[in-house]
Structure formats: structure tokens, C-alpha cells
Amino acid sequence: MGWRNLRFIYLTSVLAVLLAVPAITAQAGGNKEKNSSEVVVQRVDNNSLIRLRIYIDGKVAGVLKVGETSTYKIRNGPHTIRAAFEDYQARSTEVTQFTANNSRLLFTVTDESIVAVGKESIQGNTPAVAVSSMGDNALLMGTSIETSVRNSFDRATKSLKKKQKVAVINVDADNISEGDYILEELTYLTVHSTKGFQVIDRRAVDAFRASNGIGVPSYNNDYILMLIGQLLGADIILTGRLDGIGELRRLRVKALDVKTGRLLGNSSERV
């Protein structure tokens, strides 16, 4: 084999390697993309005086201003997320655990909690959700009634004291199934509140009403609500109402002092 032939073979080999590099890089990049997910976090409270930091897996992922939405890249697998409020109390939400698998996970942060509100699959090169301002919050608005329930609960119970005895009575709604669902969610949130409420079992509430011939009290009937609360030994009555249609649809939740009838907290959230 002559020198020219050897040189030709060498150059051909080098050229083949160089041409293969972009393909290898692209393949590696593609695998990396397929093994990653996104966390989208929206801040929905109104307190512009509080600085809020988002922690993912114990590390600072970013800082959110009021009304801002941000996207954070993560690897697939199990993760944790929490929000820390830099105010005089140095508060922090509870740690939320989640698992990512080529998915985009949506969270909202109120002034007391961080809540998972949705999850969607990322296919191929689906573009990331960009940071948006207060005017572009359509991304998470109306994605889940759970968000409205959580926000309503947080605001209605914000001023309540720790370890009070709470009875979750009723949620008025035209759709009975919807009302029952919200009632169950409010009960769940009350039971798992960081304030350690003593929650009267819903079955006890229903049994008491049945044995005393008391129908389902409405959101506006404070007298009956207070009477039930007193006889059950509760300190606080929690009740709600879902009304309106379309853009005017609202979830209203209120907390009543059983002894005085004083309104201790209420909320009105868009659904």
C-alpha cells in the first residue's frame, strides 16, 4: 500500500470521527432532555413586603416577587420543595414531596403554604414555561379547584389559635357532588393544619344532626351553625359556599366563634 493510500485512509478516518461528534453530542443532549423535568411555581399572595425563596431539595432555586411565576429545571426522580418567607418570623412552609418523570409540575405559593395544582407530561422539545408577570397568570388560574380550596382555607383560618376544636359543617353548592368534594378537602386541610386543630369527626356531626332532626344548615344560618357547634363542644365552626357562574364563580369560606358568633376569618376565592 502506497503513502498516498495511507494518507487517504487516515484523512477519511479523521473525517468520519468529526462527522460523528455532532451526532453523538445531539444524542447525549437528547437523552439529557428526556431525563429532565420542570417545576413551575407561581406566587399568589399580595404581601409585597415579604421576600420569598423557593427551595428544591434543600437548595435555593430562586426568589419570587408577588404575582411572579418561575420555571426551574430538575432531574427526573423524587424531590422536595418548600417556600421560605423572609419576614420577622422567618417562616417556612411544610416540605412537599413529589416525583418528576418527564413532566411539568405546577405549584402555587400563598402567604402560608405551597400547593401542587397540576401536572402535565413534557413530550419531545416542548418549550419551557417562561417567567411571567402579574398580568400573565393564566397559566395556573383555574387549573384546579384544590387551589381555591387551599387558598380559602388559609385565609379563613389565618387568625385562629393553635389546637382549637374545629367542626367543619357544610359547603353550600348547586352541585351536591362538588359541595361534598370541597367539604372533604376542607376537612382534610383542617386535620393536617400546622396549627394542630382538634377536628370533630364528620360522622359525629352528621350523626348529631340526624338524631336531633336538624337538616343541613346553610352558610348564612349562623344561629343553627353556632347551635350545632356548641352542642358538639367545638370552639370554631368552619363552613363554605360555592356560588356564581363563569368568571363570577366564587368559593367563600368563613370561621365562626361558636360562643360569640364573631366572624374570625373569611375568604372569597375565584374558582
BAMARKE-90349 format. One record per residue (C-alpha): residue number from 1; residue in three letters; x, y, z. Coordinates in Angstrom, 2 decimals. Example, Ala and Ser with C-alpha at 12.3 -4.5 7.8 and 13.67 -1.06 7.14 Angstrom:
2
<migu 1, 'ALA', <12.30, -4.50, 7.80>>
<migu 2, 'SER', <13.67, -1.06, 7.14>>
***
This chain:
271
<migu 1, 'MET', <0.00, 0.00, 0.00>>
<migu 2, 'GLY', <1.47, 3.37, -1.05>>
<migu 3, 'TRP', <1.97, 6.52, 1.04>>
<migu 4, 'ARG', <-0.88, 8.30, -0.76>>
<migu 5, 'ASN', <-3.27, 5.47, 0.00>>
<migu 6, 'LEU', <-2.27, 5.51, 3.69>>
<migu 7, 'ARG', <-2.80, 9.28, 3.83>>
<migu 8, 'PHE', <-6.22, 8.93, 2.17>>
<migu 9, 'ILE', <-7.29, 6.26, 4.67>>
<migu 10, 'TYR', <-6.10, 8.45, 7.62>>
<migu 11, 'LEU', <-7.94, 11.55, 6.42>>
<migu 12, 'THR', <-11.07, 9.52, 5.76>>
<migu 13, 'SER', <-10.98, 8.13, 9.33>>
<migu 14, 'VAL', <-10.50, 11.58, 10.86>>
<migu 15, 'LEU', <-13.35, 12.98, 8.78>>
<migu 16, 'ALA', <-15.63, 10.14, 9.90>>
<migu 17, 'VAL', <-14.85, 10.86, 13.55>>
<migu 18, 'LEU', <-15.50, 14.59, 13.14>>
<migu 19, 'LEU', <-18.81, 13.94, 11.42>>
<migu 20, 'ALA', <-19.83, 11.56, 14.23>>
<migu 21, 'VAL', <-19.20, 14.11, 17.03>>
<migu 22, 'PRO', <-22.30, 16.28, 16.39>>
<migu 23, 'ALA', <-24.46, 13.16, 16.22>>
<migu 24, 'ILE', <-23.05, 11.85, 19.50>>
<migu 25, 'THR', <-23.48, 15.27, 21.14>>
<migu 26, 'ALA', <-27.04, 15.59, 19.88>>
<migu 27, 'GLN', <-27.86, 12.11, 21.14>>
<migu 28, 'ALA', <-26.40, 12.90, 24.56>>
<migu 29, 'GLY', <-28.31, 16.18, 24.68>>
<migu 30, 'GLY', <-31.49, 14.40, 23.67>>
<migu 31, 'ASN', <-31.11, 11.86, 26.47>>
<migu 32, 'LYS', <-30.44, 14.64, 28.96>>
<migu 33, 'GLU', <-33.59, 16.40, 27.79>>
<migu 34, 'LYS', <-35.61, 13.21, 28.14>>
<migu 35, 'ASN', <-34.34, 12.72, 31.69>>
<migu 36, 'SER', <-35.32, 16.17, 32.91>>
<migu 37, 'SER', <-38.49, 17.80, 34.17>>
<migu 38, 'GLU', <-39.70, 21.28, 35.14>>
<migu 39, 'VAL', <-41.17, 22.80, 38.27>>
<migu 40, 'VAL', <-43.36, 25.85, 37.69>>
<migu 41, 'VAL', <-44.05, 27.94, 40.80>>
<migu 42, 'GLN', <-46.45, 30.89, 40.99>>
<migu 43, 'ARG', <-46.65, 33.28, 43.93>>
<migu 44, 'VAL', <-50.27, 34.28, 44.57>>
<migu 45, 'ASP', <-50.18, 36.23, 47.86>>
<migu 46, 'ASN', <-50.39, 40.05, 47.98>>
<migu 47, 'ASN', <-47.72, 40.90, 50.56>>
<migu 48, 'SER', <-45.02, 42.71, 48.59>>
<migu 49, 'LEU', <-43.08, 43.41, 51.80>>
<migu 50, 'ILE', <-42.14, 39.75, 52.23>>
<migu 51, 'ARG', <-39.26, 38.24, 50.29>>
<migu 52, 'LEU', <-39.93, 34.65, 49.25>>
<migu 53, 'ARG', <-37.32, 31.99, 48.46>>
<migu 54, 'ILE', <-38.06, 28.67, 46.79>>
<migu 55, 'TYR', <-36.05, 25.65, 47.97>>
<migu 56, 'ILE', <-35.86, 22.48, 45.87>>
<migu 57, 'ASP', <-34.13, 19.51, 47.51>>
<migu 58, 'GLY', <-32.92, 21.80, 50.29>>
<migu 59, 'LYS', <-31.15, 24.25, 47.98>>
<migu 60, 'VAL', <-32.26, 27.75, 46.94>>
<migu 61, 'ALA', <-33.79, 27.55, 43.46>>
<migu 62, 'GLY', <-34.83, 31.19, 43.18>>
<migu 63, 'VAL', <-36.64, 34.19, 44.61>>
<migu 64, 'LEU', <-40.23, 35.11, 43.69>>
<migu 65, 'LYS', <-41.86, 38.52, 43.74>>
<migu 66, 'VAL', <-45.61, 38.95, 44.27>>
<migu 67, 'GLY', <-47.51, 37.71, 41.22>>
<migu 68, 'GLU', <-44.44, 36.20, 39.57>>
<migu 69, 'THR', <-44.18, 32.74, 38.03>>
<migu 70, 'SER', <-40.85, 30.97, 37.52>>
<migu 71, 'THR', <-39.71, 27.70, 35.99>>
<migu 72, 'TYR', <-36.94, 25.52, 37.44>>
<migu 73, 'LYS', <-35.25, 22.60, 35.65>>
<migu 74, 'ILE', <-34.86, 19.38, 37.66>>
<migu 75, 'ARG', <-33.79, 15.79, 37.03>>
<migu 76, 'ASN', <-36.36, 13.03, 36.95>>
<migu 77, 'GLY', <-36.93, 11.27, 40.26>>
<migu 78, 'PRO', <-38.07, 12.12, 43.81>>
<migu 79, 'HIS', <-37.70, 15.71, 45.05>>
<migu 80, 'THR', <-38.80, 18.07, 47.80>>
<migu 81, 'ILE', <-39.95, 21.69, 47.59>>
<migu 82, 'ARG', <-40.75, 24.36, 50.16>>
<migu 83, 'ALA', <-41.04, 28.15, 50.37>>
<migu 84, 'ALA', <-39.39, 30.38, 52.97>>
<migu 85, 'PHE', <-40.76, 33.82, 53.88>>
<migu 86, 'GLU', <-38.18, 36.36, 54.95>>
<migu 87, 'ASP', <-40.23, 38.33, 57.44>>
<migu 88, 'TYR', <-39.81, 38.97, 61.17>>
<migu 89, 'GLN', <-40.98, 35.42, 61.91>>
<migu 90, 'ALA', <-38.64, 33.74, 59.40>>
<migu 91, 'ARG', <-41.50, 31.40, 58.47>>
<migu 92, 'SER', <-41.37, 28.43, 56.14>>
<migu 93, 'THR', <-43.99, 26.17, 54.56>>
<migu 94, 'GLU', <-44.04, 22.45, 55.17>>
<migu 95, 'VAL', <-41.82, 20.38, 52.90>>
<migu 96, 'THR', <-43.78, 18.90, 49.98>>
<migu 97, 'GLN', <-42.53, 15.69, 48.37>>
<migu 98, 'PHE', <-43.11, 14.89, 44.70>>
<migu 99, 'THR', <-41.77, 12.72, 41.90>>
<migu 100, 'ALA', <-40.87, 14.04, 38.44>>
<migu 101, 'ASN', <-40.86, 11.88, 35.32>>
<migu 102, 'ASN', <-40.52, 13.88, 32.10>>
<migu 103, 'SER', <-43.19, 16.15, 33.47>>
<migu 104, 'ARG', <-44.01, 19.78, 34.24>>
<migu 105, 'LEU', <-45.31, 20.18, 37.79>>
<migu 106, 'LEU', <-47.30, 23.26, 38.77>>
<migu 107, 'PHE', <-47.25, 24.77, 42.27>>
<migu 108, 'THR', <-48.76, 27.90, 43.82>>
<migu 109, 'VAL', <-47.46, 29.65, 46.92>>
<migu 110, 'THR', <-49.76, 31.56, 49.28>>
<migu 111, 'ASP', <-48.61, 33.51, 52.33>>
<migu 112, 'GLU', <-48.72, 30.27, 54.35>>
<migu 113, 'SER', <-48.36, 27.23, 52.09>>
<migu 114, 'ILE', <-47.12, 25.74, 48.84>>
<migu 115, 'VAL', <-49.67, 23.64, 46.94>>
<migu 116, 'ALA', <-49.37, 21.28, 43.96>>
<migu 117, 'VAL', <-52.10, 22.26, 41.48>>
<migu 118, 'GLY', <-51.32, 20.29, 38.35>>
<migu 119, 'LYS', <-49.03, 18.04, 36.35>>
<migu 120, 'GLU', <-48.51, 17.57, 32.63>>
<migu 121, 'SER', <-46.24, 15.43, 30.51>>
<migu 122, 'ILE', <-43.37, 17.01, 28.57>>
<migu 123, 'GLN', <-43.17, 15.49, 25.11>>
<migu 124, 'GLY', <-40.15, 15.96, 22.87>>
<migu 125, 'ASN', <-38.95, 19.55, 22.83>>
<migu 126, 'THR', <-41.95, 21.15, 24.49>>
<migu 127, 'PRO', <-40.82, 24.70, 25.33>>
<migu 128, 'ALA', <-40.37, 25.66, 28.95>>
<migu 129, 'VAL', <-42.87, 27.99, 30.58>>
<migu 130, 'ALA', <-41.31, 31.42, 30.80>>
<migu 131, 'VAL', <-41.29, 33.72, 33.82>>
<migu 132, 'SER', <-44.42, 35.85, 33.69>>
<migu 133, 'SER', <-45.74, 38.94, 35.38>>
<migu 134, 'MET', <-48.99, 39.55, 37.28>>
<migu 135, 'GLY', <-50.80, 40.16, 34.00>>
<migu 136, 'ASP', <-49.89, 36.75, 32.55>>
<migu 137, 'ASN', <-51.10, 34.41, 35.25>>
<migu 138, 'ALA', <-53.50, 32.48, 33.02>>
<migu 139, 'LEU', <-51.07, 29.57, 33.24>>
<migu 140, 'LEU', <-52.30, 28.46, 36.66>>
<migu 141, 'MET', <-55.65, 30.24, 37.03>>
<migu 142, 'GLY', <-58.49, 27.78, 37.21>>
<migu 143, 'THR', <-56.24, 24.72, 36.79>>
<migu 144, 'SER', <-57.62, 23.08, 39.93>>
<migu 145, 'ILE', <-60.40, 23.70, 42.43>>
<migu 146, 'GLU', <-57.93, 22.41, 45.02>>
<migu 147, 'THR', <-56.02, 25.69, 44.73>>
<migu 148, 'SER', <-59.13, 27.71, 45.54>>
<migu 149, 'VAL', <-59.97, 25.44, 48.47>>
<migu 150, 'ARG', <-56.45, 25.69, 49.86>>
<migu 151, 'ASN', <-56.30, 29.47, 49.49>>
<migu 152, 'SER', <-59.76, 29.83, 51.05>>
<migu 153, 'PHE', <-58.78, 27.65, 53.99>>
<migu 154, 'ASP', <-55.51, 29.51, 54.58>>
<migu 155, 'ARG', <-57.20, 32.91, 54.66>>
<migu 156, 'ALA', <-60.25, 31.86, 56.68>>
<migu 157, 'THR', <-58.15, 30.18, 59.39>>
<migu 158, 'LYS', <-55.21, 32.58, 59.44>>
<migu 159, 'SER', <-56.20, 34.25, 62.73>>
<migu 160, 'LEU', <-57.31, 31.08, 64.52>>
<migu 161, 'LYS', <-55.33, 29.93, 67.53>>
<migu 162, 'LYS', <-53.46, 26.65, 67.69>>
<migu 163, 'LYS', <-55.16, 23.47, 68.95>>
<migu 164, 'GLN', <-58.68, 24.90, 68.88>>
<migu 165, 'LYS', <-61.51, 22.41, 68.43>>
<migu 166, 'VAL', <-62.99, 22.84, 64.94>>
<migu 167, 'ALA', <-66.15, 21.41, 63.36>>
<migu 168, 'VAL', <-66.33, 21.56, 59.54>>
<migu 169, 'ILE', <-70.08, 21.64, 58.96>>
<migu 170, 'ASN', <-71.19, 22.18, 55.40>>
<migu 171, 'VAL', <-70.46, 23.63, 51.95>>
<migu 172, 'ASP', <-73.47, 25.01, 50.06>>
<migu 173, 'ALA', <-73.33, 24.28, 46.31>>
<migu 174, 'ASP', <-75.82, 23.78, 43.48>>
<migu 175, 'ASN', <-73.88, 20.66, 42.53>>
<migu 176, 'ILE', <-74.06, 18.34, 45.57>>
<migu 177, 'SER', <-71.04, 16.29, 44.49>>
<migu 178, 'GLU', <-68.97, 19.44, 44.13>>
<migu 179, 'GLY', <-70.04, 20.66, 47.56>>
<migu 180, 'ASP', <-69.20, 17.30, 49.15>>
<migu 181, 'TYR', <-65.79, 17.29, 47.49>>
<migu 182, 'ILE', <-64.95, 20.77, 48.81>>
<migu 183, 'LEU', <-66.23, 19.79, 52.25>>
<migu 184, 'GLU', <-63.91, 16.76, 52.30>>
<migu 185, 'GLU', <-60.96, 18.89, 51.17>>
<migu 186, 'LEU', <-61.63, 21.48, 53.89>>
<migu 187, 'THR', <-61.83, 18.70, 56.47>>
<migu 188, 'TYR', <-58.54, 17.23, 55.22>>
<migu 189, 'LEU', <-56.80, 20.61, 55.40>>
<migu 190, 'THR', <-58.15, 21.21, 58.90>>
<migu 191, 'VAL', <-56.91, 17.84, 60.12>>
<migu 192, 'HIS', <-53.44, 18.37, 58.62>>
<migu 193, 'SER', <-53.06, 22.04, 59.54>>
<migu 194, 'THR', <-49.78, 23.04, 61.18>>
<migu 195, 'LYS', <-51.90, 24.68, 63.90>>
<migu 196, 'GLY', <-52.78, 21.27, 65.27>>
<migu 197, 'PHE', <-56.56, 21.76, 65.31>>
<migu 198, 'GLN', <-58.71, 19.23, 67.15>>
<migu 199, 'VAL', <-61.17, 18.27, 64.44>>
<migu 200, 'ILE', <-64.59, 16.84, 65.24>>
<migu 201, 'ASP', <-65.24, 13.78, 63.09>>
<migu 202, 'ARG', <-67.63, 14.49, 60.23>>
<migu 203, 'ARG', <-69.54, 11.31, 61.07>>
<migu 204, 'ALA', <-70.17, 12.69, 64.55>>
<migu 205, 'VAL', <-71.53, 15.91, 63.03>>
<migu 206, 'ASP', <-73.85, 14.00, 60.67>>
<migu 207, 'ALA', <-75.00, 11.63, 63.42>>
<migu 208, 'PHE', <-75.77, 14.56, 65.71>>
<migu 209, 'ARG', <-77.85, 16.29, 63.07>>
<migu 210, 'ALA', <-79.74, 13.08, 62.26>>
<migu 211, 'SER', <-80.52, 12.25, 65.90>>
<migu 212, 'ASN', <-81.77, 15.78, 66.57>>
<migu 213, 'GLY', <-83.74, 16.18, 63.36>>
<migu 214, 'ILE', <-81.58, 19.05, 62.15>>
<migu 215, 'GLY', <-81.23, 19.48, 58.41>>
<migu 216, 'VAL', <-78.10, 20.64, 56.62>>
<migu 217, 'PRO', <-77.53, 24.22, 57.81>>
<migu 218, 'SER', <-76.86, 26.84, 55.18>>
<migu 219, 'TYR', <-73.81, 29.09, 55.01>>
<migu 220, 'ASN', <-75.92, 32.09, 56.07>>
<migu 221, 'ASN', <-77.68, 30.46, 59.03>>
<migu 222, 'ASP', <-75.21, 31.44, 61.76>>
<migu 223, 'TYR', <-77.65, 30.63, 64.56>>
<migu 224, 'ILE', <-78.01, 26.94, 63.62>>
<migu 225, 'LEU', <-74.29, 26.67, 62.86>>
<migu 226, 'MET', <-73.43, 28.05, 66.30>>
<migu 227, 'LEU', <-76.00, 25.79, 67.99>>
<migu 228, 'ILE', <-74.53, 22.68, 66.38>>
<migu 229, 'GLY', <-71.04, 23.82, 67.32>>
<migu 230, 'GLN', <-71.97, 24.43, 70.94>>
<migu 231, 'LEU', <-73.66, 21.05, 71.35>>
<migu 232, 'LEU', <-70.68, 19.30, 69.76>>
<migu 233, 'GLY', <-68.26, 21.11, 72.07>>
<migu 234, 'ALA', <-66.48, 22.93, 69.25>>
<migu 235, 'ASP', <-64.68, 26.27, 69.56>>
<migu 236, 'ILE', <-64.88, 27.12, 65.87>>
<migu 237, 'ILE', <-67.31, 26.38, 63.05>>
<migu 238, 'LEU', <-65.93, 26.22, 59.51>>
<migu 239, 'THR', <-68.41, 26.43, 56.65>>
<migu 240, 'GLY', <-68.42, 27.37, 52.96>>
<migu 241, 'ARG', <-70.46, 28.25, 49.92>>
<migu 242, 'LEU', <-69.84, 27.84, 46.17>>
<migu 243, 'ASP', <-71.85, 30.27, 44.08>>
<migu 244, 'GLY', <-71.85, 32.34, 40.90>>
<migu 245, 'ILE', <-71.21, 31.28, 37.30>>
<migu 246, 'GLY', <-68.41, 31.72, 34.80>>
<migu 247, 'GLU', <-65.97, 34.47, 35.69>>
<migu 248, 'LEU', <-68.04, 35.30, 38.81>>
<migu 249, 'ARG', <-67.84, 31.81, 40.33>>
<migu 250, 'ARG', <-66.51, 32.07, 43.89>>
<migu 251, 'LEU', <-65.75, 29.81, 46.82>>
<migu 252, 'ARG', <-66.48, 31.51, 50.14>>
<migu 253, 'VAL', <-65.29, 30.06, 53.45>>
<migu 254, 'LYS', <-65.76, 31.51, 56.94>>
<migu 255, 'ALA', <-64.77, 30.66, 60.50>>
<migu 256, 'LEU', <-67.21, 31.49, 63.33>>
<migu 257, 'ASP', <-66.60, 31.66, 67.07>>
<migu 258, 'VAL', <-69.18, 29.26, 68.50>>
<migu 259, 'LYS', <-69.71, 31.16, 71.76>>
<migu 260, 'THR', <-69.87, 34.73, 70.48>>
<migu 261, 'GLY', <-70.84, 34.31, 66.83>>
<migu 262, 'ARG', <-67.95, 36.59, 65.90>>
<migu 263, 'LEU', <-66.55, 36.18, 62.41>>
<migu 264, 'LEU', <-62.92, 35.20, 62.97>>
<migu 265, 'GLY', <-61.94, 34.80, 59.34>>
<migu 266, 'ASN', <-63.40, 34.60, 55.86>>
<migu 267, 'SER', <-62.31, 34.35, 52.26>>
<migu 268, 'SER', <-63.63, 34.65, 48.74>>
<migu 269, 'GLU', <-61.66, 32.83, 46.04>>
<migu 270, 'ARG', <-62.26, 32.63, 42.33>>
<migu 271, 'VAL', <-62.93, 29.08, 41.07>>
***
